[in-house]
Amino acid sequence: MFLPKRSQLSLVLLISGLLMAACGPAGGEATATPLSVDAIYTAAAETLQAQMAATAAAQPLATQTPAPTGTGTATPTAGIPPTSAVIQPPASNPSGCNQSAYVTDVTIPDGQQIAPGQVFTKTWRLQNTGTCAWNTNYKMTFISGDVLGGVATALTQSVGTGGSLDVSVVLTAPATPQKYTGYWRLASETGQTFGVQVSVQINVAGTPVTPGTTTITVQPSITPTYGAVGCNNSALISDVTIPDGTQIKAGESFRKTWRIKNNGTCAWVSAYKFFFTGGELMGSDTTMIRRTVAINATTDFSLDFVAPNTPGTYIGYWRMMSDTGTLFGAGFSVRIVVPGATYTPIPPSNTPSITPTPVPASATLTPTVTETVTPTP
């Protein structure tokens, strides 16, 4: 048995004292009763035993854990999901210089009722809160929950630090009526997910839809606002012509004009473009501005469109693009309503024209002789 150093020292001192006492003083007058060696060792042993008992009493006793019995029902520990549950990632997870923030649901708010088999587009607006720009190799990626037929979808444009973007995925409501929820997150060009986790939550109910016959087309909100990119920025001052909701007859041509301000710190040159970003093209397309716009100056920019042939509401989205191909500034929209019946263009008439028969040049015309009769007096 191992003794602490303190106990060993006490034992040595005790034995030494007893031995000295047994010898007695050399010249003392009192006569001490001599002690035998056995008595000395007995006393030392008793002292050592007393010290060991005191040391054991000072040590805390180990708590004995009873063995579990085989009866009773096990209760899961609170806060720990069962192994079959899907554990969701944290709400926000930066990865290096990449980070994102949720702004709003542009389409399909949580709890939206969708018919079984219905195809729909879910759109979220996200902001780049990191220090790296996003490019078109970044993707919105499924994380967990109900995938609803969705696939990883690449961004449609680059987004600089502080800018925002509407990100969409095309989904299909399942055939079984119930509540469904899916979770999605952005992934960088290396496939690393980052930033805020967003969700799509629908309630499937109603009459089933035959696949391929009907698609929900939910347009994004009007004129989404984006941030500056570098020294470039723009702002919408007003709709000069065709305010939102203007009724245009099916098949009719019209010109939309926006008044736009350069509120950045770089002048725009003629190679800058007015860029189509989504929605209904309606016959126009990306085009150069072909002018210079100074800092804090405004300009009216026009595009020619043709109203679709089918009645409905149509929206097209546009933004400014620098001469290096970077989108920046505010978003601009054209939104029209086509009323009435479907327009069917009238084909050209097939009625043949009447062509006079030419007279041959070699023909000889014989004059007609008219006889005049003079009465006799």
VMD Tcl script that draws the C-alpha trace (Angstrom):
set ca {
  {0.00 0.00 0.00}
  {1.35 3.40 -0.90}
  {1.53 6.04 1.85}
  {1.52 9.77 1.27}
  {4.83 11.54 1.88}
  {3.32 13.38 4.84}
  {2.37 10.09 6.54}
  {5.82 8.62 5.84}
  {7.49 11.64 7.50}
  {5.19 11.42 10.52}
  {6.02 7.72 10.95}
  {9.78 8.35 10.84}
  {9.52 11.13 13.43}
  {7.37 8.99 15.69}
  {9.76 6.06 15.65}
  {12.73 8.36 16.26}
  {11.03 9.97 19.23}
  {10.13 6.67 20.80}
  {13.68 5.39 20.42}
  {15.08 8.50 22.06}
  {12.59 8.18 24.87}
  {13.65 4.58 25.40}
  {17.29 5.56 25.83}
  {16.51 8.30 28.33}
  {18.57 11.36 29.22}
  {22.26 10.76 29.89}
  {22.49 12.74 33.09}
  {18.89 13.16 34.19}
  {17.67 12.61 37.64}
  {14.31 11.06 36.77}
  {14.33 7.48 35.75}
  {12.07 6.65 32.80}
  {10.54 3.29 32.32}
  {12.42 1.66 29.48}
  {10.44 0.68 26.38}
  {11.06 -2.45 24.42}
  {11.54 -2.43 20.66}
  {8.27 -4.37 20.20}
  {6.37 -1.73 22.11}
  {7.86 0.99 19.90}
  {6.76 -0.74 16.70}
  {3.30 -1.45 18.11}
  {2.79 2.22 18.94}
  {4.00 3.22 15.49}
  {1.62 0.79 13.82}
  {-1.36 2.09 15.81}
  {-0.47 5.67 14.91}
  {-0.15 4.75 11.23}
  {-3.53 2.98 11.25}
  {-5.18 6.03 12.79}
  {-3.71 8.32 10.10}
  {-4.88 6.02 7.30}
  {-8.41 5.96 8.68}
  {-8.46 9.74 8.83}
  {-7.25 9.99 5.22}
  {-9.94 7.58 3.98}
  {-12.64 9.51 5.78}
  {-11.56 12.70 4.02}
  {-12.01 11.18 0.51}
  {-15.48 11.56 -1.19}
  {-17.38 8.37 -1.77}
  {-18.08 7.36 -5.39}
  {-21.76 7.39 -6.31}
  {-22.90 3.97 -7.37}
  {-25.07 4.07 -10.50}
  {-27.73 1.37 -10.42}
  {-27.88 -0.89 -13.45}
  {-30.90 -0.30 -15.71}
  {-33.70 -2.80 -15.45}
  {-35.31 -4.45 -18.44}
  {-38.81 -3.18 -17.67}
  {-40.46 0.14 -18.55}
  {-40.62 2.30 -21.72}
  {-37.60 4.36 -22.78}
  {-38.25 8.11 -23.04}
  {-36.16 10.07 -25.62}
  {-34.02 12.85 -24.20}
  {-35.59 16.26 -24.77}
  {-34.02 18.26 -27.58}
  {-32.48 15.26 -29.36}
  {-34.43 14.22 -32.46}
  {-34.95 10.55 -33.25}
  {-32.52 9.02 -35.72}
  {-35.19 8.95 -38.43}
  {-35.78 12.72 -38.28}
  {-34.19 15.07 -40.81}
  {-31.85 17.42 -38.96}
  {-31.94 20.84 -40.58}
  {-28.73 22.83 -41.17}
  {-28.24 26.05 -39.23}
  {-30.17 29.06 -40.46}
  {-27.06 30.88 -41.67}
  {-23.69 29.37 -42.46}
  {-20.97 31.56 -44.00}
  {-18.30 29.89 -46.12}
  {-15.17 31.94 -46.61}
  {-16.08 35.18 -48.35}
  {-19.58 33.92 -49.29}
  {-22.64 34.86 -47.25}
  {-26.30 35.58 -48.01}
  {-29.36 37.04 -46.32}
  {-33.05 36.40 -46.93}
  {-35.03 39.45 -48.07}
  {-38.51 38.18 -48.97}
  {-40.64 35.54 -50.68}
  {-41.38 36.96 -54.13}
  {-43.78 34.13 -55.08}
  {-45.63 31.27 -53.31}
  {-45.82 32.49 -49.70}
  {-45.72 29.81 -46.99}
  {-48.99 27.87 -46.81}
  {-49.95 28.53 -50.44}
  {-52.55 26.01 -51.64}
  {-51.47 24.18 -54.80}
  {-53.48 21.59 -56.74}
  {-52.02 18.06 -56.98}
  {-49.68 17.76 -59.97}
  {-49.48 21.54 -60.43}
  {-46.19 22.94 -61.76}
  {-45.16 26.20 -60.07}
  {-42.16 28.50 -59.65}
  {-40.89 29.46 -56.21}
  {-38.85 32.67 -56.09}
  {-36.87 34.08 -53.16}
  {-35.10 37.44 -53.02}
  {-31.61 37.09 -51.49}
  {-28.93 39.66 -50.71}
  {-25.18 39.13 -51.08}
  {-23.87 40.01 -47.60}
  {-20.43 38.47 -48.15}
  {-17.25 39.92 -49.60}
  {-17.21 37.91 -52.87}
  {-19.40 38.52 -55.94}
  {-21.70 35.69 -57.04}
  {-21.52 34.57 -60.66}
  {-23.65 32.36 -62.88}
  {-21.79 29.24 -61.69}
  {-23.42 29.67 -58.27}
  {-26.58 27.59 -57.77}
  {-29.65 27.31 -55.60}
  {-29.31 23.80 -54.16}
  {-31.76 21.47 -52.42}
  {-30.79 20.71 -48.80}
  {-33.52 18.59 -47.18}
  {-37.23 18.03 -46.76}
  {-39.49 17.60 -49.79}
  {-37.66 18.11 -53.08}
  {-40.91 18.51 -55.08}
  {-39.16 17.65 -58.31}
  {-36.76 20.58 -58.07}
  {-33.16 20.51 -59.28}
  {-30.10 22.66 -58.58}
  {-30.62 25.87 -60.56}
  {-27.85 28.28 -61.63}
  {-28.13 32.02 -61.01}
  {-29.20 34.02 -64.04}
  {-26.75 36.88 -63.43}
  {-23.80 38.04 -61.34}
  {-24.41 39.83 -58.03}
  {-21.84 42.07 -56.35}
  {-21.38 42.61 -52.62}
  {-24.48 44.29 -51.19}
  {-26.59 43.49 -54.25}
  {-29.80 41.45 -54.33}
  {-31.18 38.86 -56.71}
  {-34.44 36.97 -57.27}
  {-33.59 33.26 -57.31}
  {-36.16 30.75 -58.64}
  {-36.64 26.99 -58.86}
  {-39.36 25.16 -60.79}
  {-41.29 22.65 -58.65}
  {-44.25 20.28 -58.95}
  {-46.89 19.66 -56.29}
  {-47.14 15.95 -55.33}
  {-50.27 13.92 -56.04}
  {-51.08 13.26 -52.37}
  {-52.92 16.11 -50.60}
  {-50.99 17.22 -47.49}
  {-48.46 19.81 -46.31}
  {-44.97 19.80 -47.90}
  {-41.82 21.73 -46.98}
  {-38.47 21.85 -48.75}
  {-35.25 23.60 -47.74}
  {-32.79 25.22 -50.16}
  {-29.48 27.10 -49.93}
  {-27.03 28.77 -52.27}
  {-23.89 26.89 -53.30}
  {-20.68 28.45 -54.63}
  {-19.00 27.47 -57.88}
  {-17.02 24.87 -55.90}
  {-20.25 23.28 -54.64}
  {-19.88 24.58 -51.05}
  {-23.26 25.62 -49.60}
  {-23.36 28.88 -47.65}
  {-25.56 31.55 -46.18}
  {-29.18 31.60 -45.17}
  {-31.40 28.55 -45.63}
  {-34.74 29.31 -47.30}
  {-37.86 27.19 -47.56}
  {-40.87 26.49 -49.75}
  {-44.00 25.40 -47.93}
  {-47.20 24.42 -49.73}
  {-50.52 22.76 -48.93}
  {-51.56 20.36 -51.67}
  {-55.36 20.31 -52.03}
  {-58.07 20.54 -54.64}
  {-58.66 18.91 -58.00}
  {-55.61 17.16 -59.49}
  {-54.03 18.74 -62.55}
  {-53.18 16.66 -65.60}
  {-49.40 16.92 -66.09}
  {-48.41 19.20 -68.93}
  {-51.76 21.01 -69.20}
  {-51.53 23.84 -66.69}
  {-48.68 25.78 -65.17}
  {-48.85 28.44 -62.50}
  {-47.09 31.55 -63.77}
  {-46.53 33.86 -60.82}
  {-44.69 36.98 -61.91}
  {-42.03 38.48 -59.63}
  {-42.83 41.71 -57.82}
  {-42.64 44.90 -59.81}
  {-39.34 46.76 -60.07}
  {-37.12 44.92 -57.61}
  {-34.36 47.12 -56.18}
  {-30.74 46.05 -56.52}
  {-27.61 47.61 -55.14}
  {-24.69 49.41 -56.68}
  {-21.87 47.38 -58.22}
  {-18.54 49.15 -58.01}
  {-18.93 52.71 -59.21}
  {-22.06 51.92 -61.26}
  {-25.60 52.48 -60.02}
  {-28.96 53.53 -61.43}
  {-32.36 54.62 -60.17}
  {-35.82 54.73 -61.74}
  {-37.21 58.27 -61.74}
  {-40.54 57.58 -63.48}
  {-42.43 55.73 -66.18}
  {-42.70 58.32 -68.95}
  {-45.06 56.16 -71.03}
  {-47.11 52.98 -70.50}
  {-47.54 53.05 -66.71}
  {-47.96 49.65 -65.07}
  {-51.33 48.06 -65.84}
  {-51.89 49.89 -69.13}
  {-54.30 47.98 -71.40}
  {-52.87 47.21 -74.82}
  {-54.85 45.42 -77.52}
  {-53.63 41.99 -78.53}
  {-51.00 42.20 -81.26}
  {-50.69 46.00 -80.97}
  {-47.27 47.71 -81.03}
  {-46.32 50.18 -78.29}
  {-43.27 52.05 -76.98}
  {-42.26 52.01 -73.31}
  {-40.10 54.87 -71.99}
  {-38.37 55.00 -68.60}
  {-36.64 58.03 -67.05}
  {-33.44 56.75 -65.43}
  {-30.83 58.50 -63.28}
  {-27.11 57.71 -63.10}
  {-26.65 57.86 -59.32}
  {-23.29 56.10 -59.32}
  {-19.79 57.54 -59.44}
  {-18.94 56.53 -63.04}
  {-20.28 58.04 -66.24}
  {-22.11 55.68 -68.61}
  {-20.68 55.36 -72.12}
  {-22.42 54.36 -75.33}
  {-21.37 50.71 -74.93}
  {-23.54 50.35 -71.80}
  {-26.69 48.29 -72.39}
  {-30.32 48.03 -71.39}
  {-30.43 44.31 -70.56}
  {-33.42 41.94 -70.52}
  {-33.35 39.87 -67.27}
  {-36.62 37.92 -67.31}
  {-40.37 37.77 -67.73}
  {-42.01 38.49 -71.09}
  {-39.70 39.68 -73.85}
  {-42.58 40.96 -76.01}
  {-40.44 41.43 -79.08}
  {-37.68 43.72 -77.77}
  {-34.24 42.62 -76.61}
  {-30.97 43.77 -75.04}
  {-29.65 46.88 -76.76}
  {-26.87 49.45 -76.33}
  {-27.83 52.83 -74.89}
  {-25.75 54.59 -77.61}
  {-25.25 57.72 -75.54}
  {-23.14 59.09 -72.68}
  {-24.81 59.76 -69.35}
  {-22.86 61.81 -66.82}
  {-22.89 61.26 -63.07}
  {-26.21 62.42 -61.52}
  {-27.67 63.02 -64.98}
  {-30.97 61.52 -66.17}
  {-31.92 60.03 -69.51}
  {-35.10 58.74 -71.14}
  {-34.67 55.26 -72.55}
  {-37.29 53.67 -74.84}
  {-37.95 50.20 -76.21}
  {-40.51 49.07 -78.77}
  {-42.77 46.13 -77.90}
  {-45.67 44.14 -79.33}
  {-48.51 43.00 -77.06}
  {-48.94 39.17 -77.01}
  {-51.86 37.68 -78.91}
  {-53.47 35.99 -75.88}
  {-55.36 38.00 -73.22}
  {-53.60 38.24 -69.84}
  {-51.13 40.25 -67.74}
  {-47.57 40.40 -69.02}
  {-44.41 41.69 -67.31}
  {-40.86 42.10 -68.63}
  {-37.80 42.94 -66.49}
  {-34.74 44.97 -67.49}
  {-31.55 46.34 -65.92}
  {-28.54 48.42 -66.83}
  {-25.34 46.58 -67.85}
  {-21.85 48.10 -67.90}
  {-19.45 47.85 -70.82}
  {-17.75 44.95 -68.98}
  {-21.00 42.93 -68.85}
  {-21.87 43.55 -65.17}
  {-25.49 44.21 -64.24}
  {-26.04 47.02 -61.75}
  {-28.57 49.34 -60.19}
  {-32.36 49.23 -60.09}
  {-34.60 46.90 -62.02}
  {-37.11 48.30 -64.52}
  {-40.33 46.69 -65.66}
  {-42.99 46.94 -68.33}
  {-46.37 45.56 -67.25}
  {-49.38 45.53 -69.56}
  {-52.82 43.96 -69.61}
  {-54.08 42.44 -72.85}
  {-57.90 42.41 -72.69}
  {-60.54 40.73 -74.83}
  {-60.40 37.79 -77.16}
  {-57.33 36.11 -78.57}
  {-55.87 38.05 -81.44}
  {-55.45 36.13 -84.71}
  {-53.37 37.91 -87.33}
  {-55.19 38.19 -90.68}
  {-53.18 36.51 -93.43}
  {-52.66 38.31 -96.76}
  {-55.60 38.02 -99.20}
  {-55.37 35.29 -101.87}
  {-57.91 36.94 -104.25}
  {-56.30 37.08 -107.72}
  {-56.01 40.45 -109.37}
  {-57.50 41.10 -112.88}
  {-54.89 41.76 -115.49}
  {-56.06 43.33 -118.83}
  {-55.22 41.35 -121.96}
  {-52.65 43.26 -124.01}
  {-53.32 43.89 -127.72}
  {-50.69 42.40 -130.04}
  {-48.53 45.03 -131.68}
  {-48.92 43.41 -135.13}
  {-52.71 43.63 -135.16}
  {-54.27 46.06 -137.72}
  {-57.17 48.07 -136.54}
  {-59.92 48.50 -139.22}
  {-61.88 51.69 -138.74}
  {-65.65 51.46 -138.75}
  {-67.32 53.41 -141.63}
  {-70.55 55.16 -140.69}
  {-72.83 56.05 -143.64}
  {-74.60 59.38 -143.43}
  {-78.01 59.57 -145.24}
  {-79.16 62.96 -146.54}
  {-82.93 63.24 -146.98}
  {-84.34 64.39 -150.50}
  {-86.28 67.66 -150.42}
}
mol new
graphics top color blue
foreach p $ca { graphics top sphere $p radius 0.5 }
foreach p [lrange $ca 0 end-1] q [lrange $ca 1 end] { graphics top cylinder $p $q radius 0.2 }
display resetview
